[in-house]
Amino acid sequence: MSSTKSDENAQPWQSYHTVFTNAKAGMDGVDKEKVQKIVYEMSKGSKYFENEQRKETYIQQRIENLRCRAALLTASDIADFEKIEEFWN
């Protein structure tokens, strides 16, 4: 990942998954980051926002869990999985 946890904490609106398009007429000069920040701030406390945070926390926990499990794999385990993968392809 290109951003660090401190970057995400400093500007949390950048990781908030909203759709903004400036492809509409008259939207050429709109500051995308400013719009993201406003939407993020106005969304705080909404059920949608809380659900998105819950999902993001769950995904981050799964990623960390998978990283821990991957770190425990031995070279033998990886070789075995590669043989299985070759068999099915």
N, CA, C and O atoms as a GROMACS GRO file, in nm:
protein
  356
    1MET      N    1   0.083  -0.118   0.000
    1MET     CA    2   0.000   0.000   0.000
    1MET      C    3   0.088   0.124   0.000
    1MET      O    4   0.196   0.124   0.058
    2SER      N    5   0.042   0.227  -0.064
    2SER     CA    6   0.125   0.346  -0.075
    2SER      C    7   0.109   0.440   0.044
    2SER      O    8   0.200   0.517   0.073
    3SER      N    9  -0.004   0.436   0.113
    3SER     CA   10  -0.022   0.525   0.226
    3SER      C   11   0.001   0.449   0.356
    3SER      O   12  -0.016   0.328   0.364
    4THR      N   13   0.040   0.524   0.456
    4THR     CA   14   0.063   0.464   0.586
    4THR      C   15  -0.055   0.494   0.676
    4THR      O   16  -0.142   0.574   0.643
    5LYS      N   17  -0.057   0.428   0.792
    5LYS     CA   18  -0.165   0.451   0.887
    5LYS      C   19  -0.170   0.596   0.932
    5LYS      O   20  -0.279   0.651   0.949
    6SER      N   21  -0.055   0.660   0.951
    6SER     CA   22  -0.054   0.799   0.995
    6SER      C   23  -0.113   0.890   0.888
    6SER      O   24  -0.181   0.988   0.921
    7ASP      N   25  -0.088   0.859   0.760
    7ASP     CA   26  -0.148   0.938   0.652
    7ASP      C   27  -0.300   0.924   0.653
    7ASP      O   28  -0.372   1.021   0.632
    8GLU      N   29  -0.349   0.800   0.676
    8GLU     CA   30  -0.492   0.776   0.678
    8GLU      C   31  -0.558   0.847   0.795
    8GLU      O   32  -0.668   0.899   0.782
    9ASN      N   33  -0.490   0.851   0.910
    9ASN     CA   34  -0.544   0.918   1.026
    9ASN      C   35  -0.543   1.069   1.008
    9ASN      O   36  -0.631   1.138   1.060
   10ALA      N   37  -0.446   1.122   0.937
   10ALA     CA   38  -0.436   1.265   0.914
   10ALA      C   39  -0.545   1.314   0.819
   10ALA      O   40  -0.598   1.423   0.838
   11GLN      N   41  -0.579   1.234   0.718
   11GLN     CA   42  -0.679   1.273   0.620
   11GLN      C   43  -0.773   1.155   0.593
   11GLN      O   44  -0.765   1.092   0.488
   12PRO      N   45  -0.862   1.125   0.689
   12PRO     CA   46  -0.947   1.007   0.675
   12PRO      C   47  -1.046   1.014   0.559
   12PRO      O   48  -1.093   0.911   0.511
   13TRP      N   49  -1.079   1.134   0.514
   13TRP     CA   50  -1.176   1.148   0.405
   13TRP      C   51  -1.121   1.091   0.274
   13TRP      O   52  -1.198   1.059   0.184
   14GLN      N   53  -0.990   1.078   0.262
   14GLN     CA   54  -0.934   1.025   0.139
   14GLN      C   55  -0.960   0.877   0.124
   14GLN      O   56  -0.964   0.826   0.012
   15SER      N   57  -0.979   0.806   0.235
   15SER     CA   58  -1.008   0.663   0.226
   15SER      C   59  -1.158   0.636   0.228
   15SER      O   60  -1.200   0.522   0.211
   16TYR      N   61  -1.238   0.740   0.250
   16TYR     CA   62  -1.384   0.724   0.252
   16TYR      C   63  -1.429   0.705   0.108
   16TYR      O   64  -1.402   0.789   0.022
   17HIS      N   65  -1.498   0.597   0.081
   17HIS     CA   66  -1.528   0.557  -0.055
   17HIS      C   67  -1.656   0.623  -0.106
   17HIS      O   68  -1.764   0.564  -0.101
   18THR      N   69  -1.642   0.743  -0.154
   18THR     CA   70  -1.754   0.812  -0.218
   18THR      C   71  -1.720   0.832  -0.365
   18THR      O   72  -1.604   0.830  -0.404
   19VAL      N   73  -1.822   0.849  -0.443
   19VAL     CA   74  -1.801   0.868  -0.586
   19VAL      C   75  -1.817   1.017  -0.617
   19VAL      O   76  -1.920   1.077  -0.590
   20PHE      N   77  -1.712   1.073  -0.673
   20PHE     CA   78  -1.717   1.213  -0.716
   20PHE      C   79  -1.666   1.218  -0.859
   20PHE      O   80  -1.559   1.167  -0.891
   21THR      N   81  -1.744   1.279  -0.944
   21THR     CA   82  -1.700   1.296  -1.082
   21THR      C   83  -1.711   1.442  -1.120
   21THR      O   84  -1.813   1.507  -1.096
   22ASN      N   85  -1.605   1.493  -1.180
   22ASN     CA   86  -1.610   1.632  -1.227
   22ASN      C   87  -1.628   1.635  -1.378
   22ASN      O   88  -1.591   1.732  -1.443
   23ALA      N   89  -1.685   1.529  -1.434
   23ALA     CA   90  -1.707   1.519  -1.577
   23ALA      C   91  -1.835   1.590  -1.620
   23ALA      O   92  -1.872   1.585  -1.738
   24LYS      N   93  -1.902   1.655  -1.528
   24LYS     CA   94  -2.025   1.726  -1.561
   24LYS      C   95  -1.993   1.870  -1.600
   24LYS      O   96  -1.887   1.923  -1.564
   25ALA      N   97  -2.083   1.932  -1.671
   25ALA     CA   98  -2.062   2.069  -1.715
   25ALA      C   99  -2.047   2.161  -1.595
   25ALA      O  100  -2.124   2.155  -1.500
   26GLY      N  101  -1.945   2.248  -1.601
   26GLY     CA  102  -1.923   2.344  -1.495
   26GLY      C  103  -1.848   2.290  -1.375
   26GLY      O  104  -1.831   2.362  -1.277
   27MET      N  105  -1.803   2.164  -1.379
   27MET     CA  106  -1.736   2.104  -1.265
   27MET      C  107  -1.585   2.093  -1.285
   27MET      O  108  -1.517   2.028  -1.206
   28ASP      N  109  -1.533   2.155  -1.389
   28ASP     CA  110  -1.391   2.142  -1.421
   28ASP      C  111  -1.299   2.192  -1.310
   28ASP      O  112  -1.200   2.127  -1.279
   29GLY      N  113  -1.331   2.304  -1.249
   29GLY     CA  114  -1.242   2.365  -1.151
   29GLY      C  115  -1.270   2.324  -1.008
   29GLY      O  116  -1.212   2.382  -0.916
   30VAL      N  117  -1.356   2.227  -0.986
   30VAL     CA  118  -1.391   2.186  -0.851
   30VAL      C  119  -1.276   2.108  -0.788
   30VAL      O  120  -1.218   2.019  -0.850
   31ASP      N  121  -1.244   2.143  -0.664
   31ASP     CA  122  -1.138   2.077  -0.589
   31ASP      C  123  -1.191   1.945  -0.534
   31ASP      O  124  -1.273   1.943  -0.442
   32LYS      N  125  -1.145   1.834  -0.591
   32LYS     CA  126  -1.195   1.701  -0.555
   32LYS      C  127  -1.170   1.670  -0.407
   32LYS      O  128  -1.257   1.615  -0.340
   33GLU      N  129  -1.052   1.704  -0.357
   33GLU     CA  130  -1.020   1.676  -0.217
   33GLU      C  131  -1.112   1.753  -0.122
   33GLU      O  132  -1.156   1.701  -0.020
   34LYS      N  133  -1.141   1.878  -0.158
   34LYS     CA  134  -1.230   1.959  -0.074
   34LYS      C  135  -1.370   1.899  -0.071
   34LYS      O  136  -1.433   1.894   0.035
   35VAL      N  137  -1.419   1.852  -0.186
   35VAL     CA  138  -1.551   1.790  -0.192
   35VAL      C  139  -1.552   1.661  -0.110
   35VAL      O  140  -1.647   1.636  -0.036
   36GLN      N  141  -1.445   1.579  -0.122
   36GLN     CA  142  -1.438   1.456  -0.043
   36GLN      C  143  -1.442   1.487   0.106
   36GLN      O  144  -1.509   1.418   0.182
   37LYS      N  145  -1.370   1.589   0.148
   37LYS     CA  146  -1.365   1.626   0.289
   37LYS      C  147  -1.503   1.670   0.337
   37LYS      O  148  -1.546   1.630   0.445
   38ILE      N  149  -1.572   1.750   0.259
   38ILE     CA  150  -1.705   1.798   0.297
   38ILE      C  151  -1.803   1.682   0.307
   38ILE      O  152  -1.879   1.673   0.404
   39VAL      N  153  -1.801   1.594   0.209
   39VAL     CA  154  -1.892   1.478   0.211
   39VAL      C  155  -1.861   1.391   0.332
   39VAL      O  156  -1.953   1.344   0.400
   40TYR      N  157  -1.733   1.369   0.360
   40TYR     CA  158  -1.693   1.288   0.475
   40TYR      C  159  -1.745   1.351   0.605
   40TYR      O  160  -1.804   1.282   0.688
   41GLU      N  161  -1.722   1.480   0.622
   41GLU     CA  162  -1.763   1.548   0.745
   41GLU      C  163  -1.915   1.548   0.761
   41GLU      O  164  -1.966   1.531   0.871
   42MET      N  165  -1.987   1.568   0.651
   42MET     CA  166  -2.133   1.570   0.657
   42MET      C  167  -2.193   1.431   0.677
   42MET      O  168  -2.306   1.418   0.724
   43SER      N  169  -2.119   1.327   0.641
   43SER     CA  170  -2.169   1.190   0.653
   43SER      C  171  -2.148   1.131   0.792
   43SER      O  172  -2.213   1.032   0.827
   44LYS      N  173  -2.059   1.191   0.870
   44LYS     CA  174  -2.031   1.137   1.004
   44LYS      C  175  -2.161   1.123   1.082
   44LYS      O  176  -2.247   1.211   1.081
   45GLY      N  177  -2.173   1.009   1.151
   45GLY     CA  178  -2.289   0.986   1.235
   45GLY      C  179  -2.407   0.922   1.162
   45GLY      O  180  -2.501   0.876   1.227
   46SER      N  181  -2.403   0.917   1.030
   46SER     CA  182  -2.514   0.854   0.957
   46SER      C  183  -2.501   0.703   0.965
   46SER      O  184  -2.392   0.650   0.988
   47LYS      N  185  -2.612   0.634   0.946
   47LYS     CA  186  -2.610   0.488   0.948
   47LYS      C  187  -2.521   0.433   0.837
   47LYS      O  188  -2.450   0.335   0.857
   48TYR      N  189  -2.525   0.495   0.722
   48TYR     CA  190  -2.441   0.452   0.610
   48TYR      C  191  -2.293   0.464   0.648
   48TYR      O  192  -2.215   0.371   0.626
   49PHE      N  193  -2.256   0.577   0.705
   49PHE     CA  194  -2.118   0.602   0.743
   49PHE      C  195  -2.072   0.499   0.847
   49PHE      O  196  -1.963   0.443   0.835
   50GLU      N  197  -2.155   0.475   0.947
   50GLU     CA  198  -2.120   0.378   1.051
   50GLU      C  199  -2.107   0.238   0.993
   50GLU      O  200  -2.018   0.162   1.032
   51ASN      N  201  -2.194   0.202   0.900
   51ASN     CA  202  -2.186   0.071   0.836
   51ASN      C  203  -2.060   0.059   0.753
   51ASN      O  204  -1.994  -0.045   0.753
   52GLU      N  205  -2.025   0.164   0.681
   52GLU     CA  206  -1.902   0.163   0.601
   52GLU      C  207  -1.779   0.151   0.691
   52GLU      O  208  -1.684   0.081   0.656
   53GLN      N  209  -1.780   0.216   0.805
   53GLN     CA  210  -1.669   0.204   0.899
   53GLN      C  211  -1.660   0.062   0.954
   53GLN      O  212  -1.551   0.007   0.967
   54ARG      N  213  -1.775   0.004   0.985
   54ARG     CA  214  -1.778  -0.133   1.036
   54ARG      C  215  -1.722  -0.229   0.932
   54ARG      O  216  -1.642  -0.317   0.964
   55LYS      N  217  -1.763  -0.211   0.806
   55LYS     CA  218  -1.712  -0.298   0.699
   55LYS      C  219  -1.562  -0.279   0.679
   55LYS      O  220  -1.489  -0.376   0.659
   56GLU      N  221  -1.516  -0.155   0.685
   56GLU     CA  222  -1.373  -0.127   0.667
   56GLU      C  223  -1.292  -0.190   0.779
   56GLU      O  224  -1.185  -0.246   0.755
   57THR      N  225  -1.342  -0.182   0.903
   57THR     CA  226  -1.273  -0.245   1.016
   57THR      C  227  -1.266  -0.396   0.997
   57THR      O  228  -1.162  -0.457   1.021
   58TYR      N  229  -1.376  -0.456   0.954
   58TYR     CA  230  -1.381  -0.600   0.931
   58TYR      C  231  -1.280  -0.640   0.823
   58TYR      O  232  -1.209  -0.739   0.838
   59ILE      N  233  -1.275  -0.564   0.715
   59ILE     CA  234  -1.182  -0.595   0.605
   59ILE      C  235  -1.037  -0.582   0.652
   59ILE      O  236  -0.954  -0.667   0.620
   60GLN      N  237  -1.008  -0.477   0.729
   60GLN     CA  238  -0.871  -0.460   0.779
   60GLN      C  239  -0.831  -0.573   0.873
   60GLN      O  240  -0.716  -0.617   0.872
   61GLN      N  241  -0.926  -0.622   0.955
   61GLN     CA  242  -0.898  -0.735   1.043
   61GLN      C  243  -0.871  -0.861   0.962
   61GLN      O  244  -0.780  -0.937   0.994
   62ARG      N  245  -0.949  -0.883   0.857
   62ARG     CA  246  -0.927  -1.000   0.771
   62ARG      C  247  -0.791  -0.994   0.702
   62ARG      O  248  -0.721  -1.094   0.693
   63ILE      N  249  -0.755  -0.875   0.653
   63ILE     CA  250  -0.625  -0.859   0.588
   63ILE      C  251  -0.513  -0.891   0.686
   63ILE      O  252  -0.419  -0.963   0.652
   64GLU      N  253  -0.523  -0.838   0.807
   64GLU     CA  254  -0.420  -0.864   0.908
   64GLU      C  255  -0.413  -1.012   0.943
   64GLU      O  256  -0.304  -1.068   0.959
   65ASN      N  257  -0.529  -1.075   0.954
   65ASN     CA  258  -0.535  -1.219   0.983
   65ASN      C  259  -0.467  -1.298   0.871
   65ASN      O  260  -0.389  -1.389   0.899
   66LEU      N  261  -0.497  -1.265   0.747
   66LEU     CA  262  -0.436  -1.335   0.634
   66LEU      C  263  -0.285  -1.312   0.628
   66LEU      O  264  -0.210  -1.403   0.594
   67ARG      N  265  -0.241  -1.192   0.660
   67ARG     CA  266  -0.097  -1.165   0.663
   67ARG      C  267  -0.027  -1.248   0.770
   67ARG      O  268   0.082  -1.301   0.748
   68CYS      N  269  -0.091  -1.260   0.886
   68CYS     CA  270  -0.034  -1.342   0.993
   68CYS      C  271  -0.027  -1.488   0.951
   68CYS      O  272   0.073  -1.556   0.975
   69ARG      N  273  -0.134  -1.537   0.888
   69ARG     CA  274  -0.136  -1.676   0.842
   69ARG      C  275  -0.032  -1.698   0.734
   69ARG      O  276   0.034  -1.803   0.731
   70ALA      N  277  -0.015  -1.602   0.644
   70ALA     CA  278   0.084  -1.614   0.537
   70ALA      C  279   0.226  -1.615   0.594
   70ALA      O  280   0.314  -1.684   0.542
   71ALA      N  281   0.248  -1.539   0.700
   71ALA     CA  282   0.381  -1.535   0.761
   71ALA      C  283   0.418  -1.669   0.824
   71ALA      O  284   0.536  -1.700   0.840
   72LEU      N  285   0.317  -1.749   0.861
   72LEU     CA  286   0.342  -1.878   0.924
   72LEU      C  287   0.368  -1.990   0.823
   72LEU      O  288   0.411  -2.099   0.861
   73LEU      N  289   0.344  -1.963   0.694
   73LEU     CA  290   0.364  -2.066   0.593
   73LEU      C  291   0.514  -2.097   0.577
   73LEU      O  292   0.598  -2.007   0.575
   74THR      N  293   0.542  -2.224   0.567
   74THR     CA  294   0.680  -2.266   0.544
   74THR      C  295   0.703  -2.283   0.394
   74THR      O  296   0.608  -2.283   0.316
   75ALA      N  297   0.828  -2.298   0.356
   75ALA     CA  298   0.860  -2.320   0.214
   75ALA      C  299   0.796  -2.450   0.167
   75ALA      O  300   0.753  -2.459   0.052
   76SER      N  301   0.790  -2.549   0.253
   76SER     CA  302   0.726  -2.677   0.219
   76SER      C  303   0.576  -2.658   0.192
   76SER      O  304   0.522  -2.716   0.098
   77ASP      N  305   0.511  -2.579   0.277
   77ASP     CA  306   0.368  -2.551   0.258
   77ASP      C  307   0.344  -2.484   0.123
   77ASP      O  308   0.252  -2.520   0.050
   78ILE      N  309   0.426  -2.387   0.092
   78ILE     CA  310   0.411  -2.313  -0.034
   78ILE      C  311   0.433  -2.406  -0.153
   78ILE      O  312   0.359  -2.399  -0.251
   79ALA      N  313   0.533  -2.492  -0.144
   79ALA     CA  314   0.560  -2.588  -0.252
   79ALA      C  315   0.442  -2.682  -0.271
   79ALA      O  316   0.404  -2.713  -0.384
   80ASP      N  317   0.384  -2.728  -0.160
   80ASP     CA  318   0.267  -2.816  -0.168
   80ASP      C  319   0.150  -2.745  -0.237
   80ASP      O  320   0.082  -2.804  -0.322
   81PHE      N  321   0.125  -2.620  -0.200
   81PHE     CA  322   0.016  -2.545  -0.260
   81PHE      C  323   0.042  -2.517  -0.408
   81PHE      O  324  -0.052  -2.516  -0.488
   82GLU      N  325   0.167  -2.496  -0.445
   82GLU     CA  326   0.201  -2.475  -0.585
   82GLU      C  327   0.176  -2.602  -0.666
   82GLU      O  328   0.130  -2.594  -0.780
   83LYS      N  329   0.205  -2.718  -0.609
   83LYS     CA  330   0.178  -2.845  -0.677
   83LYS      C  331   0.028  -2.863  -0.699
   83LYS      O  332  -0.014  -2.906  -0.806
   84ILE      N  333  -0.050  -2.831  -0.598
   84ILE     CA  334  -0.196  -2.842  -0.610
   84ILE      C  335  -0.246  -2.746  -0.719
   84ILE      O  336  -0.331  -2.783  -0.800
   85GLU      N  337  -0.194  -2.625  -0.720
   85GLU     CA  338  -0.235  -2.525  -0.818
   85GLU      C  339  -0.201  -2.572  -0.960
   85GLU      O  340  -0.281  -2.556  -1.052
   86GLU      N  341  -0.081  -2.630  -0.977
   86GLU     CA  342  -0.039  -2.682  -1.107
   86GLU      C  343  -0.130  -2.795  -1.154
   86GLU      O  344  -0.162  -2.805  -1.272
   87PHE      N  345  -0.172  -2.879  -1.061
   87PHE     CA  346  -0.259  -2.992  -1.093
   87PHE      C  347  -0.392  -2.942  -1.149
   87PHE      O  348  -0.445  -3.001  -1.243
   88TRP      N  349  -0.446  -2.836  -1.094
   88TRP     CA  350  -0.577  -2.788  -1.136
   88TRP      C  351  -0.570  -2.698  -1.259
   88TRP      O  352  -0.674  -2.666  -1.317
   89ASN      N  353  -0.453  -2.657  -1.298
   89ASN     CA  354  -0.441  -2.571  -1.418
   89ASN      C  355  -0.382  -2.647  -1.527
   89ASN      O  356  -0.363  -2.594  -1.637
   0.00000   0.00000   0.00000
